[in-house]
Amino acid sequence: MTSNVCLTYDFDAVSTWLWSYDSWDMPTRHSRGVYGANVGAPRLLDLHDKHDIPATWFIPGHTIDSFPEISGEVWDRGYDIQHHGWSHTGPATYETKEDEKADVDRAIESIVDLTGRKPTGYRSPAWDYSANTLDILDEVGIEWDSSKMASDFEPHWLYGDWSAPEDGPYDRGEPTDIVELPVSWQRDDWPALTFTWARPHRMGYVSEDSLFQRYYDQFDWMHENVDDGVFILTLHPQVIGQAHRISRLEELIEHMKSKDDVEFKEMDEVATEFRESN
């Protein structure tokens, strides 16, 4: 059985602390995002260069505009850049469709200015959707999404027009033309390893041995049980880029490479292959 691995990086930098955590006047929190840009991202680029494996970077427009040199280096060194909003604002928090679309459009402009091409994929900040998000993605020409959790290792068509009445059964809606590449909080470094002194998500200090063992266990299960499965790992430069964690990530990569029939791919490639075969 063939197994696919997509290593993905949500390069939020400072944006997550400003919009997701409302920390406008907390420069120490900002510095954690600066660390991701100045220290974590270069280490990850070097790691991928060393092992000659692809990666997909979801970069908010705010990060591109605030840290243009390292964002440009991601692209210049051959790694894919996809849509992650401009401000890292959760879509469901916008009051109007026009406000949400303005952020989506602004992010596209930042990516086009950096790369010369429009993004094909989208990952929602905080994996959040509003009632308007799907329509907006369709309007701007997004071909695939990586924000939902209706599967663990198998791509599928993204469903729309869902209904969740208080007094009736749930209806997941109908499949769209957008490919969904599923994610999971179980394969994300942020909630387990990022401590904040206030809500939301007051977590951190989870045993790193336990977390990385979870990654090994999930990958091994998929490799043994799911033909043509896709293991998507969501990582953040300011979290995984810390020195000792880079070593753990490299060990995980080496473990994956040691298995038969494992291919590391960009998410755009996986989405294209799914679309062509379905």
N, C-alpha and C positions, 0 to 999 in steps of 0.2 A: 504494500500500500504506500502511496505517495503522501508525504506530509509537507505542508507549506508553513513557513514561519514569516510573519510580518512584525518586525521590530519598529515601533512607532514612538515618536517623541512629541509631546505637547509642549512646545517651547513658549510657555506663557510669560516667562520672565516677570516683569513687574506688574503686568496687566492683571493677573489673578488677584494680587493683593489690593489693587485699586478698586476693581469692579466687583469681584466675587466676595471679597472680605471687607470692603469699605474701609480700607486702611490708608486713606489719603494723607493723614498727618502722622503716620508711623514709619519713619525712615528706616528703622531696624528691620521691619518686615520688607520694605522695598529692597533692602540690601540682599535679602535671600533671593529675590529675582535677579538682581545684578550678578550674584554669584553664579546663577544658572547660565547667564550670558557670557561672563568673563572666564569662568572656570569649568563648569559642567559641560557646556556645549562643545568647547574645543576637545575635551577629553573623549567625549563620545565620538566625535568625528575621527579622531586618531584611532580609536578602537575599531571603528568600522573600516577605516582604511587598512589597518593591520590585517583584518580578517577578510577583506575584500567582499563584504556583504552589503546589500542595499538597506536603506531605511527610508521611512516616510516621516517627514517632519510636518506637523500641523502647527503653523505659526500665525498667531494673531497679527493683524495689521499694526497694532500698537507696538508689538515687539519689532517688526520689520522697520517701522519708522523710528523707533527709539534706539535700536541696536543694528543699524544697517550693515556694519562691517561683518559681524559674525553671521547675520542672516544671509548676507551675500556669499559668505564662505560656505555655508551649507549647500547652496545651489551650485557654486563654482566647483565644489568638490564632488559633484555628481549625485547629490541626494535630492529626492523629490520633496516639493513643498506644496502643501494643500491647505484648504480653508479651515480656519478655526475662529471665525468672527474677527472683528477689528478690535473691540474693546473687552473681549472675554466676558460679555454680559449674557446671562442665561436668557434664552429667547422668551420664556414664559413671563419674564419680568417686564417686558415692553408693554406699554399701554396701547399701542396701535401697531397695525401691520406696517405702516409707513416708517415708523421708528425702527422696527426690526430690519426691514429691508434696507434702510439707509446704512445701517451697520454692516450688513452683508455686502452691499455694493462698495462701501469704503474699503473693506478687506480685500475685495477682488482688485480694486485699483492698486492697493499696496503690493499685492502679489504680482500683478502685471508689470508694475514699475520695476520690480526686482528681477523677475524671471523672463519677462517678455511674452508670457502666455497665461491664459485664464486657468484657474484651478478646475479640475474635474471632480474632486472629492471634497467632502465636508465632514467635519467632526464638530458637533455642537459643544460649546463651552458647558462644562458640567454634565454633558450628555442629556441636555434638556431640550424640549420642544415646546413650542406654543401651538395654538390652533392654526397659525398662519405659516409655520416654518416650512411645511412640505410644499405649499403653493409657491413660496418664495424660492425654494431650491429649484423647483421646476421652471420658474420664470427666468432664473439666471443661468440655467443650463447645467446644473450639477448632475453628474451621471451616477455617482455612488455616495453612500453615506456610511459613517461608522460611529453611530451614537446609540443604537438600540441593542436589546438583549434577548430577543426572542429565540435565539439559538446560541450555542456556545462555540462550535467550531465549523459551522457550515454556512456559507453565504446563501442569501435568498433575496427575493424581491421585497422591497420595503412596502409595507401596507399603509394605506391612507383611508380617509373617511371613516375612522373608527367611531364607535359610539359606546358610551359608558353611562347609561341612565341609572339613576338611583333606584328605580323600581322595576328594572328589567334586566335581561341578560346582556352580557358584554358582547359587542360585535367588533371584531378586529378590522373590519373593512375589506377593501379589495387591494390586490397587488398593483403597484405602480410600475413605471419603467425605470425606477431608481434601484440600483443594487445595494443591498445592505450587507456590510461586513461587520459582524457582531462583535461587541466588546463586552467586558465584564469588570465589575469592581474587584473581582477575585484576581484579575490580571492587571492591576493598576498599583503603582507604588505610592501614589499620593495619600489615600486615606490611611494606609498602614504606617507610613513613615513621616508624615508631616504633622508636627505639633503646632497648634495655635492656642493662644491663651484666652480665646473667646470663641463663641460660635461664629460661623457654622463649622462643623466637622472638627470638633475638639478631640483629636486623636493623635497618633504618633507613638513612638517607642514600642511598637509591636516587635516581637522577636524577629530579627532578620533571618535567623536560621529557619524559623517557621515559615516566613514569607517566601523565601527562595525555594524551600522544599515544596511549597504549594505550586510554584511555577514548574518545577521538575515533574511533580506528580501529574499535573494537568497535561503537560506536553507529552509525557510518556503514555498516558492513557489515550490521548488523541492519536498518537503515533501507532498504537497497537490496535485501536478499535474503529477509527474513522478514516475511510478511504478518501484521499484528496482533501483531508481536513485542513483548516487554516487556524493556526495558533497566533492570535493577535495580542501582543504585549504592549501596554500603554505605560510609557515612562516619561518622567519630567527631568530635564537637565539639572534643575536645582535640587532634585531629590536623589536620583540615581547617579548623578555626576559626582557625588562625594567620593573621596579617594577609595575607601575600602569597598564601597558598593560597585565601583567600576570593576574591581577584581572579581567580585561575585558574578557580575553580569558576564564578564569574559568567560568564567568557568561554565556558566549556563550555555553560552554560545558554543563553546567547545563540546559540551555534552550533546547538544543538538546536532552539531556537525558530525559527531561520531556515529550517528544512527544512519542506517541505510535509507535511501530514497527521501532525503530531506532537502528541500529547496528554500532558500531565503529569497523573498520577493518584495517588490514594492506593492502597495495596496492597489494602485491603479492597474497593475498587471493582473492581479487576482480578480479584480472586478471585470476587466476586459475578458478574461478567460471564462468567467461565469456567464457573462452576457452572450458570448459566442457559442456556448454549449447549451443554452437554455432558450 
